[in-house]
Amino acid sequence: MEYRFRDDVRIPVGDVVLEGSLVIPLEAQAIIVFSHGSGSSRFSPRITKVASMLQKQHFGVLLFDLLTAVEDRHYENRFDIERLTDRLEIVTRWLEAQDVAKGCSIAFFGASTGAASALRTAARVPEVAAVVCRGGRVDLAMEQLPDVHCPVLLIVGSRDEEVLEWNRTALKALHNPKKLAIIEGATHLFEEPGCMEQVSHVAADWFGSHIPPIHTY
């Protein structure tokens, strides 16, 4: 596969710099920004597995850490959803300003608490084309859901009972194209055999079906 851009990036956010990696296939018409959950990182096997699948489908992917290594040592920072939302919005604006991203739609893949920041940011940034949430703590974004106008896919494991109930409630609050995909036999981290592969496939299908093509590079 040929690439328009494939390198590590450093993203200035206020008085800190966030580390990440940006991969944009030459034919990409959309870039998926990952917002991972508490205690995870851009190197998580669960995140990289989904990112790899999306790249094979010619989606661009931005993986980055919402917290610096120092900030992540303090547990309470992982649940500061307002700060994480502010940072995801800044990173989204940074990406939109990059020449290599011109002509690409931007969408989000959020996991666990990262799903809350993805949904909150989508409510603030109307040009976000689509959101996929995996095991999402959507209970932390309930007030913002009526302001999310892009298509949203909620993916939850059938054995993740509390999160499943939160997502069923969230589905009712969304007024845009929406769907709840339940992965049978999966728990919160989707560690069971084949479950992350299912997540990757349904996410790729959602993005492929709901992000309209815009400009070619």
N, CA, C and O of each residue as an XYZ file, in Angstrom:
868
protein
N       0.835     -1.198      0.000
C       0.000      0.000      0.000
C       0.874      1.254      0.000
O       1.885      1.317      0.699
N       0.477      2.234     -0.779
C       1.179      3.512     -0.795
C       0.565      4.456      0.227
O      -0.632      4.398      0.504
N       1.403      5.326      0.783
C       0.949      6.213      1.847
C       1.220      7.671      1.490
O       2.244      8.014      0.899
N       0.277      8.499      1.865
C       0.447      9.940      1.765
C       1.312     10.449      2.918
O       2.120     11.364      2.761
N       1.113      9.822      4.088
C       1.876     10.192      5.289
C       1.905      8.991      6.213
O       0.910      8.282      6.365
N       3.071      8.770      6.836
C       3.206      7.648      7.768
C       4.374      7.941      8.697
O       5.525      7.652      8.372
N       4.064      8.529      9.876
C       5.150      8.936     10.763
C       4.585      9.258     12.151
O       3.376      9.393     12.338
N       5.501      9.376     13.114
C       5.120      9.849     14.435
C       4.841     11.347     14.366
O       5.395     12.059     13.528
N       3.973     11.809     15.260
C       3.630     13.225     15.311
C       3.688     13.697     16.756
O       3.544     12.908     17.690
N       3.899     14.990     16.922
C       3.864     15.641     18.226
C       2.843     16.772     18.119
O       2.967     17.671     17.287
N       1.837     16.701     18.980
C       0.707     17.611     18.859
C       0.700     18.559     20.064
O       0.511     18.114     21.196
N       0.903     19.854     19.833
C       0.888     20.808     20.949
C      -0.534     21.041     21.457
O      -1.443     21.356     20.690
N      -0.700     20.880     22.755
C      -2.002     21.093     23.383
C      -1.772     21.901     24.663
O      -1.383     21.349     25.692
N      -2.010     23.193     24.590
C      -1.757     24.036     25.746
C      -0.283     24.015     26.105
O       0.568     24.315     25.268
N       0.022     23.659     27.351
C       1.412     23.668     27.801
C       2.058     22.284     27.749
O       3.137     22.082     28.307
N       1.401     21.325     27.076
C       1.986     19.993     26.920
C       2.013     19.616     25.444
O       1.365     20.247     24.609
N       2.778     18.571     25.147
C       2.833     18.021     23.785
C       2.421     16.560     23.861
O       2.990     15.791     24.636
N       1.446     16.179     23.070
C       0.957     14.808     23.052
C       1.633     14.024     21.933
O       1.760     14.508     20.808
N       2.060     12.816     22.257
C       2.748     11.955     21.295
C       1.730     11.102     20.546
O       0.742     10.645     21.122
N       1.985     10.894     19.249
C       1.076     10.067     18.479
C       1.702      9.560     17.205
O       2.878      9.800     16.930
N       0.906      8.860     16.434
C       1.332      8.388     15.113
C       0.181      8.587     14.140
O      -0.978      8.320     14.459
N       0.522      9.059     12.949
C      -0.470      9.359     11.926
C      -0.129      8.564     10.670
O       0.979      8.655     10.141
N      -1.094      7.790     10.207
C      -0.928      6.993      8.992
C      -2.073      7.333      8.050
O      -3.242      7.189      8.409
N      -1.740      7.784      6.843
C      -2.776      8.131      5.862
C      -2.458      7.432      4.540
O      -1.541      7.851      3.833
N      -3.192      6.380      4.196
C      -3.006      5.763      2.886
C      -3.259      6.766      1.767
O      -4.028      7.714      1.930
N      -2.615      6.549      0.649
C      -2.710      7.497     -0.459
C      -4.158      7.718     -0.894
O      -4.531      8.834     -1.258
N      -4.978      6.664     -0.858
C      -6.350      6.760     -1.336
C      -7.350      7.126     -0.242
O      -8.557      7.127     -0.486
N      -6.868      7.432      0.949
C      -7.776      7.701      2.071
C      -8.650      8.917      1.811
O      -8.178      9.948      1.332
N      -9.924      8.781      2.132
C     -10.840      9.912      2.099
C     -11.376     10.234      3.488
O     -12.201     11.132      3.651
N     -10.901      9.495      4.487
C     -11.297      9.763      5.872
C     -10.167      9.350      6.808
O      -9.416      8.418      6.520
N     -10.057     10.049      7.920
C      -9.075      9.739      8.955
C      -9.834      9.452     10.246
O     -10.651     10.261     10.687
N      -9.559      8.300     10.846
C     -10.206      7.914     12.091
C      -9.293      8.286     13.253
O      -8.164      7.804     13.340
N      -9.776      9.133     14.133
C      -9.027      9.554     15.311
C      -9.458      8.665     16.481
O     -10.647      8.563     16.785
N      -8.491      8.028     17.129
C      -8.787      7.117     18.235
C      -8.716      7.856     19.566
O      -7.767      8.590     19.842
N      -9.747      7.643     20.386
C      -9.781      8.164     21.746
C      -9.922      6.964     22.675
O     -11.024      6.453     22.874
N      -8.798      6.513     23.246
C      -8.827      5.270     24.003
C      -9.245      5.501     25.450
O      -9.362      6.638     25.909
N      -9.466      4.402     26.154
C     -10.015      4.478     27.492
C      -8.972      4.656     28.577
O      -7.771      4.705     28.312
N      -9.457      4.752     29.796
C      -8.594      4.967     30.952
C      -7.620      3.812     31.130
O      -7.988      2.644     31.005
N      -6.375      4.155     31.423
C      -5.364      3.145     31.670
C      -4.820      2.483     30.424
O      -3.992      1.577     30.518
N      -5.266      2.916     29.261
C      -4.787      2.335     28.007
C      -3.835      3.323     27.343
O      -3.597      4.414     27.861
N      -3.295      2.932     26.194
C      -2.421      3.818     25.435
C      -2.557      3.501     23.960
O      -3.228      2.545     23.571
N      -1.911      4.316     23.150
C      -2.001      4.088     21.705
C      -1.312      2.798     21.283
O      -1.478      2.356     20.145
N      -0.550      2.192     22.169
C       0.125      0.935     21.851
C      -0.679     -0.292     22.288
O      -0.216     -1.421     22.124
N      -1.861     -0.088     22.834
C      -2.691     -1.208     23.274
C      -2.987     -2.143     22.108
O      -3.371     -1.679     21.034
N      -2.816     -3.461     22.298
C      -3.116     -4.417     21.221
C      -4.555     -4.308     20.726
O      -4.819     -4.533     19.545
N      -5.492     -3.963     21.618
C      -6.886     -3.827     21.197
C      -7.053     -2.650     20.244
O      -7.813     -2.721     19.278
N      -6.337     -1.572     20.526
C      -6.420     -0.393     19.665
C      -5.711     -0.632     18.344
O      -6.245     -0.321     17.279
N      -4.512     -1.183     18.415
C      -3.731     -1.360     17.184
C      -4.368     -2.385     16.251
O      -4.199     -2.307     15.034
N      -5.104     -3.349     16.821
C      -5.771     -4.333     15.967
C      -6.855     -3.671     15.116
O      -6.952     -3.920     13.914
N      -7.664     -2.831     15.747
C      -8.706     -2.124     14.996
C      -8.084     -1.149     14.006
O      -8.532     -1.049     12.864
N      -7.051     -0.429     14.443
C      -6.391      0.535     13.558
C      -5.820     -0.146     12.323
O      -5.931      0.380     11.216
N      -5.207     -1.317     12.507
C      -4.634     -2.049     11.377
C      -5.704     -2.449     10.371
O      -5.501     -2.336      9.162
N      -6.851     -2.918     10.874
C      -7.954     -3.293      9.988
C      -8.445     -2.088      9.189
O      -8.702     -2.197      7.990
N      -8.576     -0.944      9.850
C      -9.060      0.253      9.160
C      -8.064      0.725      8.102
O      -8.464      1.170      7.026
N      -6.775      0.630      8.403
C      -5.764      1.009      7.418
C      -5.855      0.128      6.177
O      -5.699      0.611      5.055
N      -6.106     -1.161      6.378
C      -6.244     -2.077      5.239
C      -7.443     -1.713      4.375
O      -7.487     -2.036      3.188
N      -8.420     -1.035      4.985
C      -9.596     -0.579      4.245
C      -9.386      0.837      3.690
O     -10.334      1.481      3.240
N      -8.145      1.310      3.728
C      -7.748      2.611      3.173
C      -8.283      3.799      3.974
O      -8.503      4.876      3.421
N      -8.488      3.599      5.271
C      -8.778      4.723      6.150
C      -7.466      5.227      6.751
O      -6.572      4.440      7.062
N      -7.364      6.534      6.908
C      -6.266      7.077      7.686
C      -6.542      6.852      9.164
O      -7.695      6.703      9.568
N      -5.491      6.827      9.967
C      -5.636      6.565     11.395
C      -4.697      7.494     12.173
O      -3.512      7.598     11.856
N      -5.234      8.161     13.184
C      -4.427      8.929     14.120
C      -4.547      8.286     15.495
O      -5.620      8.289     16.098
N      -3.450      7.739     15.983
C      -3.373      7.193     17.338
C      -2.551      8.154     18.183
O      -1.460      8.558     17.780
N      -3.061      8.522     19.341
C      -2.299      9.413     20.216
C      -2.770      9.196     21.647
O      -3.816      8.592     21.884
N      -1.994      9.690     22.587
C      -2.350      9.585     23.993
C      -2.925     10.904     24.485
O      -2.308     11.958     24.331
N      -4.107     10.838     25.075
C      -4.774     12.032     25.564
C      -4.081     12.638     26.782
O      -4.251     13.821     27.075
N      -3.302     11.826     27.487
C      -2.549     12.297     28.645
C      -1.068     12.052     28.424
O      -0.686     11.094     27.752
N      -0.235     12.915     28.985
C       1.203     12.658     28.973
C       1.504     11.532     29.970
O       0.657     11.168     30.785
N       2.713     10.994     29.891
C       3.104      9.915     30.805
C       3.030     10.375     32.255
O       2.628      9.609     33.131
N       3.411     11.612     32.511
C       3.364     12.143     33.878
C       1.915     12.280     34.347
O       1.586     11.898     35.469
N       1.058     12.820     33.497
C      -0.347     13.001     33.858
C      -1.039     11.674     34.112
O      -1.900     11.572     34.986
N      -0.663     10.654     33.346
C      -1.333      9.362     33.447
C      -1.021      8.645     34.758
O      -1.715      7.697     35.126
N       0.021      9.092     35.467
C       0.334      8.476     36.758
C      -0.707      8.795     37.812
O      -0.810      8.090     38.816
N      -1.477      9.844     37.599
C      -2.500     10.256     38.552
C      -3.856      9.729     38.071
O      -4.394     10.195     37.067
N      -4.386      8.772     38.787
C      -5.569      8.025     38.355
C      -6.749      8.935     38.035
O      -7.492      8.678     37.087
N      -6.925      9.994     38.818
C      -8.089     10.852     38.626
C      -8.082     11.547     37.265
O      -9.141     11.907     36.751
N      -6.893     11.738     36.673
C      -6.818     12.380     35.360
C      -7.491     11.543     34.277
O      -7.997     12.081     33.292
N      -7.492     10.244     34.463
C      -8.069      9.354     33.441
C      -9.580      9.519     33.333
O     -10.178      9.152     32.322
N     -10.200     10.074     34.381
C     -11.650     10.268     34.388
C     -12.041     11.739     34.339
O     -13.183     12.099     34.622
N     -11.083     12.583     33.977
C     -11.379     14.002     33.796
C     -11.891     14.182     32.363
O     -11.159     14.625     31.478
N     -13.162     13.830     32.158
C     -13.713     13.771     30.810
C     -13.725     15.144     30.147
O     -13.548     15.250     28.934
N     -13.932     16.187     30.933
C     -13.940     17.533     30.346
C     -12.574     17.878     29.769
O     -12.489     18.418     28.666
N     -11.508     17.574     30.497
C     -10.157     17.830     29.984
C      -9.881     16.975     28.742
O      -9.328     17.467     27.759
N     -10.264     15.708     28.788
C     -10.023     14.825     27.645
C     -10.797     15.294     26.417
O     -10.315     15.195     25.289
N     -12.003     15.803     26.653
C     -12.801     16.327     25.543
C     -12.147     17.566     24.942
O     -12.057     17.699     23.722
N     -11.694     18.466     25.803
C     -11.004     19.665     25.315
C      -9.798     19.281     24.460
O      -9.556     19.874     23.409
N      -9.054     18.294     24.917
C      -7.851     17.892     24.181
C      -8.188     17.227     22.858
O      -7.519     17.463     21.852
N      -9.227     16.394     22.854
C      -9.615     15.747     21.601
C     -10.081     16.786     20.589
O      -9.816     16.653     19.394
N     -10.763     17.804     21.053
C     -11.195     18.874     20.143
C      -9.977     19.613     19.575
O      -9.930     19.896     18.378
N      -9.004     19.923     20.417
C      -7.798     20.614     19.943
C      -7.047     19.749     18.936
O      -6.579     20.241     17.909
N      -6.935     18.459     19.239
C      -6.244     17.549     18.314
C      -6.991     17.464     16.990
O      -6.367     17.412     15.931
N      -8.307     17.449     17.039
C      -9.106     17.419     15.806
C      -8.859     18.669     14.974
O      -8.693     18.585     13.757
N      -8.834     19.817     15.619
C      -8.558     21.065     14.892
C      -7.134     21.062     14.334
O      -6.895     21.559     13.233
N      -6.195     20.505     15.090
C      -4.814     20.393     14.603
C      -4.769     19.539     13.351
O      -4.116     19.900     12.373
N      -5.462     18.405     13.375
C      -5.465     17.500     12.227
C      -6.092     18.163     11.008
O      -5.587     18.023      9.894
N      -7.184     18.878     11.214
C      -7.846     19.558     10.096
C      -6.916     20.560      9.416
O      -7.049     20.827      8.221
N      -5.979     21.111     10.179
C      -5.075     22.135      9.640
C      -3.864     21.549      8.919
O      -3.118     22.291      8.281
N      -3.654     20.247      9.005
C      -2.491     19.636      8.368
C      -2.722     19.458      6.860
O      -3.775     18.981      6.438
N      -1.741     19.843      6.070
C      -1.882     19.731      4.618
C      -2.163     18.302      4.178
O      -2.935     18.083      3.244
N      -1.541     17.319      4.847
C      -1.721     15.922      4.437
C      -3.136     15.419      4.704
O      -3.541     14.391      4.162
N      -3.896     16.141      5.540
C      -5.261     15.729      5.859
C      -6.302     16.423      4.987
O      -7.494     16.137      5.097
N      -5.864     17.318      4.134
C      -6.812     18.051      3.299
C      -7.590     17.072      2.410
O      -7.025     16.130      1.853
N      -8.893     17.320      2.293
C      -9.729     16.451      1.474
C     -10.199     15.202      2.177
O     -10.850     14.355      1.565
N      -9.879     15.067      3.471
C     -10.303     13.898      4.241
C     -11.364     14.286      5.274
O     -11.249     15.303      5.958
N     -12.394     13.452      5.364
C     -13.312     13.578      6.487
C     -12.612     13.101      7.752
O     -11.615     12.381      7.686
N     -13.139     13.505      8.902
C     -12.586     13.072     10.185
C     -13.686     12.389     10.982
O     -14.798     12.905     11.098
N     -13.361     11.216     11.533
C     -14.296     10.460     12.355
C     -13.578      9.986     13.610
O     -12.352     10.051     13.695
N     -14.354      9.503     14.591
C     -13.788      9.066     15.864
C     -14.075      7.601     16.134
O     -15.136      7.080     15.789
N     -13.088      6.939     16.771
C     -13.296      5.626     17.370
C     -12.950      5.774     18.843
O     -11.791      5.995     19.193
N     -13.952      5.653     19.703
C     -13.727      5.829     21.124
C     -13.951      4.534     21.880
O     -14.862      3.772     21.556
N     -13.123      4.280     22.888
C     -13.251      3.072     23.691
C     -13.362      3.440     25.168
O     -12.646      4.316     25.652
N     -14.258      2.769     25.875
C     -14.444      2.963     27.311
C     -14.659      4.445     27.626
O     -15.563      5.055     27.057
N     -13.857      5.045     28.516
C     -14.037      6.463     28.816
C     -13.714      7.336     27.609
O     -14.223      8.451     27.497
N     -12.876      6.842     26.709
C     -12.569      7.583     25.492
C     -13.783      7.769     24.603
O     -13.833      8.706     23.805
N     -14.765      6.884     24.733
C     -16.001      7.037     23.966
C     -16.769      8.269     24.429
O     -17.397      8.956     23.622
N     -16.717      8.550     25.741
C     -17.397      9.735     26.256
C     -16.782     11.004     25.669
O     -17.507     11.908     25.254
N     -15.453     11.075     25.631
C     -14.815     12.266     25.060
C     -15.076     12.352     23.560
O     -15.201     13.453     23.024
N     -15.161     11.209     22.867
C     -15.452     11.227     21.432
C     -16.853     11.768     21.166
O     -17.041     12.589     20.268
N     -17.829     11.316     21.937
C     -19.202     11.788     21.749
C     -19.340     13.258     22.126
O     -20.019     14.019     21.437
N     -18.700     13.655     23.215
C     -18.762     15.062     23.624
C     -18.112     15.968     22.577
O     -18.618     17.053     22.286
N     -16.996     15.520     22.019
C     -16.328     16.331     20.997
C     -17.161     16.394     19.728
O     -17.234     17.443     19.088
N     -17.790     15.286     19.356
C     -18.656     15.287     18.172
C     -19.812     16.257     18.341
O     -20.281     16.842     17.365
N     -20.278     16.432     19.579
C     -21.347     17.402     19.829
C     -20.861     18.831     19.619
O     -21.642     19.711     19.257
N     -19.562     19.060     19.846
C     -18.980     20.398     19.686
C     -18.521     20.677     18.266
O     -18.557     21.819     17.809
N     -18.091     19.637     17.570
C     -17.464     19.798     16.248
C     -18.382     19.175     15.203
O     -18.307     17.969     14.967
N     -19.242     19.964     14.575
C     -20.269     19.401     13.697
C     -19.734     18.719     12.450
O     -20.448     17.934     11.826
N     -18.485     19.006     12.071
C     -17.948     18.379     10.861
C     -17.466     16.950     11.081
O     -17.091     16.279     10.119
N     -17.466     16.465     12.326
C     -17.123     15.058     12.560
C     -18.116     14.187     11.807
O     -19.328     14.341     11.959
N     -17.597     13.265     10.991
C     -18.437     12.539     10.044
C     -19.138     11.333     10.652
O     -20.236     10.982     10.219
N     -18.531     10.692     11.644
C     -19.127      9.497     12.243
C     -18.374      9.166     13.524
O     -17.228      9.574     13.712
N     -19.040      8.418     14.403
C     -18.422      7.976     15.650
C     -18.740      6.498     15.850
O     -19.869      6.053     15.643
N     -17.715      5.748     16.259
C     -17.896      4.364     16.714
C     -17.401      4.291     18.144
O     -16.303      4.758     18.446
N     -18.202      3.706     19.031
C     -17.825      3.541     20.434
C     -17.764      2.057     20.767
O     -18.697      1.308     20.474
N     -16.663      1.637     21.381
C     -16.492      0.232     21.777
C     -16.471      0.128     23.296
O     -15.579      0.665     23.953
N     -17.461     -0.568     23.847
C     -17.531     -0.668     25.299
C     -17.586      0.699     25.940
O     -16.949      0.929     26.968
N     -18.331      1.598     25.354
C     -18.260      3.011     25.711
C     -18.924      3.368     27.025
O     -20.017      2.893     27.334
N     -18.245      4.219     27.804
C     -18.830      4.801     29.007
C     -19.705      5.982     28.603
O     -19.437      7.131     28.952
N     -20.748      5.665     27.864
C     -21.629      6.705     27.341
C     -22.401      7.405     28.455
O     -22.957      8.482     28.240
N     -22.441      6.802     29.641
C     -23.091      7.452     30.776
C     -22.407      8.763     31.147
O     -23.004      9.615     31.805
N     -21.145      8.923     30.719
C     -20.392     10.138     31.003
C     -20.597     11.206     29.932
O     -19.955     12.255     29.969
N     -21.488     10.942     28.979
C     -21.755     11.917     27.912
C     -23.251     12.055     27.630
O     -23.631     12.580     26.583
N     -24.090     11.601     28.527
C     -25.532     11.580     28.270
C     -26.102     12.954     27.938
O     -26.938     13.081     27.044
N     -25.653     13.987     28.655
C     -26.225     15.318     28.434
C     -25.916     15.859     27.052
O     -26.673     16.670     26.519
N     -24.801     15.414     26.461
C     -24.379     15.935     25.157
C     -24.963     15.148     23.976
O     -24.881     15.606     22.837
N     -25.543     13.987     24.226
C     -25.981     13.128     23.122
C     -26.992     13.788     22.175
O     -26.896     13.570     20.967
N     -27.953     14.581     22.660
C     -28.882     15.210     21.723
C     -28.205     16.167     20.736
O     -28.782     16.503     19.701
N     -26.981     16.606     21.056
C     -26.261     17.532     20.177
C     -25.305     16.821     19.220
O     -24.593     17.470     18.454
N     -25.290     15.501     19.265
C     -24.462     14.726     18.333
C     -25.303     14.439     17.089
O     -26.333     13.770     17.179
N     -24.876     14.935     15.944
C     -25.688     14.843     14.727
C     -25.101     13.919     13.665
O     -25.699     13.741     12.604
N     -23.938     13.331     13.937
C     -23.356     12.406     12.966
C     -23.809     10.977     13.285
O     -24.299     10.725     14.387
N     -23.656     10.037     12.344
C     -24.010      8.641     12.605
C     -23.150      8.054     13.721
O     -21.941      8.280     13.764
N     -23.779      7.297     14.624
C     -23.084      6.719     15.779
C     -23.367      5.223     15.859
O     -24.519      4.790     15.827
N     -22.295      4.445     15.964
C     -22.387      3.006     16.199
C     -21.872      2.715     17.601
O     -20.760      3.104     17.956
N     -22.685      2.031     18.392
C     -22.310      1.618     19.744
C     -22.065      0.113     19.727
O     -22.951     -0.660     19.365
N     -20.860     -0.302     20.120
C     -20.504     -1.721     20.139
C     -20.281     -2.135     21.590
O     -19.463     -1.539     22.291
N     -21.005     -3.150     22.038
C     -20.920     -3.588     23.420
C     -20.914     -5.110     23.474
O     -21.583     -5.765     22.674
N     -20.161     -5.673     24.414
C     -20.174     -7.112     24.622
C     -21.434     -7.552     25.346
O     -21.924     -6.841     26.224
N     -21.963     -8.708     24.991
C     -23.203     -9.186     25.597
C     -23.055     -9.467     27.086
O     -24.040     -9.458     27.824
N     -21.827     -9.717     27.527
C     -21.581    -10.027     28.946
C     -21.164     -8.793     29.743
O     -20.895     -8.889     30.941
N     -21.109     -7.648     29.091
C     -20.761     -6.390     29.759
C     -22.069     -5.707     30.153
O     -22.458     -4.702     29.558
N     -22.739     -6.258     31.154
C     -24.153     -5.976     31.386
C     -24.433     -4.517     31.753
O     -25.362     -3.921     31.209
N     -23.657     -3.934     32.656
C     -23.925     -2.559     33.065
C     -23.695     -1.582     31.916
O     -24.501     -0.682     31.682
N     -22.582     -1.771     31.201
C     -22.285     -0.904     30.061
C     -23.329     -1.094     28.959
O     -23.681     -0.139     28.265
N     -23.815     -2.306     28.800
C     -24.846     -2.565     27.793
C     -26.109     -1.773     28.101
O     -26.725     -1.219     27.192
N     -26.501     -1.712     29.366
C     -27.690     -0.938     29.734
C     -27.471      0.549     29.480
O     -28.369      1.231     28.986
N     -26.283      1.060     29.814
C     -25.987      2.471     29.532
C     -26.105      2.759     28.035
O     -26.640      3.792     27.633
N     -25.602      1.843     27.222
C     -25.619      2.056     25.773
C     -27.033      1.956     25.198
O     -27.366      2.658     24.243
N     -27.844      1.105     25.765
C     -29.246      1.040     25.326
C     -29.964      2.353     25.628
O     -30.763      2.835     24.824
N     -29.670      2.925     26.794
C     -30.250      4.225     27.148
C     -29.731      5.310     26.217
O     -30.493      6.167     25.770
N     -28.423      5.275     25.922
C     -27.829      6.277     25.030
C     -28.425      6.200     23.635
O     -28.634      7.229     22.993
N     -28.699      5.006     23.165
C     -29.263      4.838     21.823
C     -30.573      5.604     21.689
O     -30.850      6.193     20.644
N     -31.372      5.594     22.740
C     -32.653      6.296     22.706
C     -32.467      7.809     22.666
O     -33.322      8.527     22.147
N     -31.348      8.296     23.215
C     -31.103      9.747     23.281
C     -30.524     10.306     21.990
O     -30.544     11.517     21.772
N     -30.007      9.428     21.130
C     -29.428      9.866     19.863
C     -30.524     10.005     18.810
O     -31.408      9.155     18.713
N     -30.463     11.078     18.023
C     -31.505     11.344     17.035
C     -31.004     11.206     15.597
O     -31.767     11.401     14.651
N     -29.757     10.880     15.437
C     -29.130     10.751     14.128
C     -29.119      9.273     13.747
O     -29.594      8.451     14.531
N     -28.594      8.896     12.568
C     -28.434      7.468     12.272
C     -27.643      6.787     13.378
O     -26.581      7.268     13.773
N     -28.152      5.681     13.871
C     -27.556      5.060     15.059
C     -27.805      3.561     15.031
O     -28.730      3.074     14.382
N     -26.946      2.838     15.761
C     -27.104      1.392     15.855
C     -26.364      0.880     17.073
O     -25.306      1.399     17.429
N     -26.920     -0.136     17.713
C     -26.259     -0.837     18.806
C     -25.894     -2.226     18.306
O     -26.770     -3.022     17.970
N     -24.596     -2.513     18.257
C     -24.106     -3.825     17.840
C     -23.632     -4.578     19.073
O     -22.732     -4.115     19.773
N     -24.221     -5.720     19.345
C     -23.871     -6.525     20.518
C     -23.020     -7.709     20.071
O     -23.442     -8.516     19.243
N     -21.819     -7.799     20.632
C     -20.904     -8.890     20.296
C     -21.141    -10.021     21.300
O     -20.826     -9.890     22.483
N     -21.690    -11.109     20.823
C     -22.060    -12.214     21.710
C     -20.831    -12.819     22.390
O     -19.818    -13.100     21.750
N     -20.953    -13.008     23.700
C     -19.903    -13.654     24.474
C     -18.785    -12.743     24.930
O     -17.884    -13.185     25.644
N     -18.820    -11.474     24.532
C     -17.720    -10.554     24.853
C     -17.961     -9.862     26.189
O     -19.093     -9.527     26.538
N     -16.878     -9.655     26.924
C     -16.900     -8.852     28.135
C     -16.395     -7.447     27.796
O     -16.263     -7.097     26.623
N     -16.117     -6.655     28.816
C     -15.821     -5.238     28.576
C     -14.591     -5.011     27.688
O     -14.593     -4.097     26.864
N     -13.561     -5.816     27.843
C     -12.324     -5.611     27.089
C     -12.273     -6.419     25.789
O     -11.289     -6.339     25.054
N     -13.314     -7.188     25.502
C     -13.385     -7.956     24.251
C     -12.163     -8.864     24.082
O     -11.620     -9.002     22.986
N     -11.751     -9.472     25.182
C     -10.555    -10.314     25.166
C     -10.838    -11.738     24.689
O      -9.905    -12.504     24.446
N     -12.091    -12.092     24.555
C     -12.444    -13.436     24.138
C     -12.059    -13.669     22.681
O     -12.066    -12.727     21.890
N     -11.723    -14.911     22.309
C     -11.259    -15.201     20.943
C     -12.246    -14.721     19.877
O     -13.439    -15.018     19.924
N     -11.712    -13.977     18.929
C     -12.497    -13.518     17.786
C     -13.321    -12.268     18.013
O     -13.866    -11.709     17.061
N     -13.423    -11.816     19.264
C     -14.309    -10.679     19.533
C     -13.759     -9.366     18.978
O     -14.514     -8.576     18.412
N     -12.451     -9.119     19.131
C     -11.902     -7.875     18.591
C     -11.938     -7.871     17.071
O     -12.061     -6.811     16.457
N     -11.833     -9.041     16.460
C     -11.966     -9.108     14.997
C     -13.379     -8.681     14.583
O     -13.552     -7.975     13.590
N     -14.376     -9.110     15.343
C     -15.746     -8.685     15.044
C     -15.906     -7.185     15.212
O     -16.545     -6.527     14.392
N     -15.321     -6.643     16.282
C     -15.366     -5.195     16.490
C     -14.763     -4.464     15.305
O     -15.328     -3.485     14.818
N     -13.604     -4.944     14.837
C     -12.912     -4.299     13.717
C     -13.770     -4.300     12.466
O     -13.840     -3.300     11.752
N     -14.422     -5.424     12.201
C     -15.226     -5.538     10.980
C     -16.457     -4.643     11.021
O     -16.757     -3.960     10.042
N     -17.176     -4.638     12.146
C     -18.388     -3.819     12.193
C     -18.041     -2.335     12.206
O     -18.791     -1.518     11.673
N     -16.895     -1.978     12.818
C     -16.459     -0.578     12.799
C     -16.117     -0.144     11.383
O     -16.541      0.922     10.937
N     -15.345     -0.972     10.672
C     -14.975     -0.639      9.293
C     -16.205     -0.520      8.408
O     -16.276      0.369      7.560
N     -17.176     -1.410      8.600
C     -18.410     -1.352      7.803
C     -19.184     -0.071      8.086
O     -19.730      0.548      7.173
N     -19.228      0.326      9.366
C     -19.963      1.547      9.725
C     -19.314      2.780      9.107
O     -19.988      3.614      8.501
N     -18.010      2.883      9.266
C     -17.314      4.026      8.678
C     -17.463      4.026      7.158
O     -17.696      5.073      6.554
N     -17.328      2.853      6.544
C     -17.431      2.774      5.091
C     -18.802      3.145      4.571
O     -18.931      3.691      3.476
N     -19.837      2.846      5.361
C     -21.215      3.097      4.923
C     -21.715      4.490      5.262
O     -22.649      4.982      4.630
N     -21.095      5.141      6.266
C     -21.666      6.385      6.774
C     -20.774      7.608      6.631
O     -21.195      8.712      6.978
N     -19.556      7.444      6.132
C     -18.735      8.616      5.847
C     -18.829      8.903      4.350
O     -18.325      8.120      3.545
N     -19.449      9.985      3.971
C     -19.600     10.267      2.549
C     -18.255     10.637      1.908
O     -17.460     11.356      2.512
N     -18.002     10.150      0.692
C     -16.773     10.556      0.017
C     -16.803     12.047     -0.288
O     -17.836     12.597     -0.671
N     -15.650     12.691     -0.113
C     -15.596     14.121     -0.451
C     -14.584     14.326     -1.576
O     -14.891     14.045     -2.734
N     -13.407     14.800     -1.261
C     -12.451     15.107     -2.308
C     -11.365     14.043     -2.370
O     -11.001     13.472     -1.342
N     -10.853     13.774     -3.538
C      -9.671     12.925     -3.663
C      -8.441     13.770     -3.469
O      -8.462     14.982     -3.685
N      -7.349     13.115     -3.053
C      -6.115     13.856     -2.770
C      -5.416     14.250     -4.060
O      -4.360     14.881     -4.022
